[in-house]
């Protein structure tokens, strides 16, 4: 499977566990412990799915989503849409974990 998953989670043990299980299922996984570290990975890693903790230190998950929406020319954002604040799951490329 060629799908790429970006896990944005500040609890290292949880991020590693999610990455382990996703890797075992054939996904290519990158982790970031903050939204600030995850932003450059949107371009360099080009994830198909983002698993996002909303309670991050610094920039929270909702602010991260606003940054994603502001990225010009993001064809997947325009095509698939992203979750709204309060959603636990969206039909697009972003899932929110509470």
C-alpha positions in Angstrom: 0.0 0.0 0.0 1.4 3.4 -1.0 -0.7 5.5 1.3 1.1 8.0 3.5 -0.1 8.9 7.0 1.0 11.9 9.0 0.5 11.5 12.8 0.5 14.8 14.7 0.6 13.8 18.3 2.5 15.4 21.2 2.5 12.2 23.4 5.5 10.4 22.0 4.4 6.9 23.2 1.0 7.3 21.5 2.5 8.6 18.3 4.9 5.7 18.2 2.1 3.2 18.8 -0.1 4.6 16.1 2.9 4.6 13.7 3.7 1.0 14.6 0.2 -0.3 13.9 -0.2 1.8 10.7 3.2 0.6 9.4 2.2 -3.0 10.1 -0.8 -2.5 7.9 1.4 -1.2 5.0 1.1 2.5 5.4 4.1 4.8 5.2 4.1 6.9 8.4 5.7 10.1 9.5 5.1 11.6 13.0 5.4 15.1 14.3 5.1 16.1 18.0 3.7 19.6 17.2 1.7 21.4 14.5 4.7 23.6 13.9 6.8 20.6 13.0 4.0 19.0 10.9 3.4 22.0 8.6 6.6 21.5 6.5 5.8 17.8 6.3 2.6 18.6 4.4 4.7 19.6 1.4 7.7 17.3 1.8 5.8 14.1 2.9 2.6 14.9 1.0 0.3 12.7 3.3 -2.9 11.1 2.1 -4.2 11.1 5.7 -3.5 13.2 8.7 -4.3 11.9 12.2 -4.4 15.0 14.3 -4.5 15.6 18.0 -6.5 18.8 18.7 -4.9 19.5 22.1 -1.4 20.2 21.0 1.0 22.6 22.7 1.7 25.8 20.9 -0.5 25.8 17.8 -3.5 23.6 18.5 -5.2 21.2 16.0 -7.8 23.7 15.0 -5.2 26.4 14.1 -3.3 23.7 12.2 -6.5 23.0 10.2 -6.8 26.7 9.4 -3.3 26.7 8.1 -4.1 23.7 5.9 -7.1 25.5 4.5 -4.9 28.5 3.7 -2.5 26.5 1.6 -3.0 27.7 -2.0 -3.4 25.1 -4.7 -4.0 22.2 -2.4 -6.0 20.1 -4.9 -6.9 17.5 -2.3 -8.3 20.1 0.1 -10.5 21.5 -2.6 -11.5 18.1 -3.9 -12.1 16.2 -0.6 -12.8 18.9 1.9 -11.7 18.8 5.5 -13.4 18.3 8.8 -15.0 21.2 10.7 -14.1 22.0 14.3 -15.9 19.6 16.5 -16.0 16.8 14.0 -14.5 13.5 15.2 -14.3 12.3 11.6 -14.6 14.0 8.3 -15.1 12.7 4.8 -11.9 14.3 3.7 -8.3 13.7 4.5 -8.2 14.8 8.1 -9.4 13.0 11.2 -9.5 14.6 14.6 -8.8 12.7 17.7 -10.1 14.1 21.0 
